[in-house]
Amino acid sequence: MALVKKGSRRITVDGVPYRWRVRARPTYGQGLVWSPLIYAVEQAGTRGTILVVTTNQPHPSNWFEIPGRPVLPAEVAATIRMARAAGWTPDEPGSPFLLDRSQGFVPAG
């Protein structure tokens, strides 16, 4: 599976190019702030494993206007390094690598 290019951003971490993307519109659960923001990362130019990161913050476009901060490139770079250390191999095919950083997320309701 490949990341959609439209809306993705490029980042280089330790000399390796990656692309990352936050879903523009929240899912139903994210819109209701039942589930946190998720973003995806892939190594640019390869058809390898995608990294799926669950954050501890609400989607910025949630329907209750609960403040959510944007995902910053420095956070993405740190998460890529963390995932690589945890065994993510972005240049090899396989199932998505899930990285759960949602500790501290409090669902609305």
N, C-alpha and C positions, 0 to 999 in steps of 0.2 A: 504494500500500500504506500502511496506517495502523498505527500502534503500538497494541498492546493497552492499553486504559486500566487494566485491573486490574493493580496492582503498579507502575504508573508514578508518577513523582514530578514535581512542577512546579518549574520554575526560571525566573527572569526574568534575562535577560542584556541589558544595554544597553537596557532598556525593552521588550524583546520577550519574550513568554511562550513557553516551550518545555516539552515533557514528555520525560522520559528514563526508560529502563528497562533493568535488568540481568535477564537470564534467571534465574529462581529456581533451577531445576535445571540442572546443567551438561550439556552435550552429552557424548557418549561420549568424544570426544577431550579435552574439558576435564576430564572426570572422571578420566581417566588422566594428566592434565597433559601431554598431547601438544600441546595448543594453548592459547593464552591466553584470558583473559576478554574478552568482547565485550559492548558495550552499544550501545543505539540511542537516537537523539534525533530529535524532530520539532518543528516549530513548532506550538504549540497553536492549534487552530481553523482549520488549513489542511489541504489534501490535497496537500501538496507533497512534495519529495524528503526522504527519511529519511537521516540521517547514521548510519553504522555505524562504530563506533570499536573497533579492536583494541588492547588494552592490552598492557603488558609483564609482567603478573602472572598467577598462576594463579587460577582460579575459587575463591572462598572455600569452596565446598562440594565440592571435589574429593575423590576417594575415598581418597586417600593421606594426607589431613590435612596436606598441605604448606601452610604458612601463606600465606594470601592476604589482602590488606587490602581493606577495602570501598572502593568508588568514592565519593569525597566530592563534594559539590556544587561546591566551589571548582575541583576538577579538571574537572568537566563544563563549568563556565562557561569555563575557560581553553581547553578543547578546542573548544567552540562558536566562540569568537573565532578560534582557529587555523583551523578549517574554513571559516569565513566569509572569512577572508583568503586561503585557498587556492582559493576559488571556489564553495563550497557555497551554493546558492540554495534555502533551505528553503521559500520561498513559491511555487516553480514546480514543476510536475510533472516527473518524470523518474526515471531509475534511481537506486538508492541511491548515495549519495556515501560512498566507502570511505576512511577515514582510518586508516592503519597506524602505530600508536605502539608496536609490539611489539619494537623494538630493545632487546636485553638480556634477552629472555625465553629461558630455558633449559628445554627440554622434559625431563620426567622419563624415565628409562629407560635 
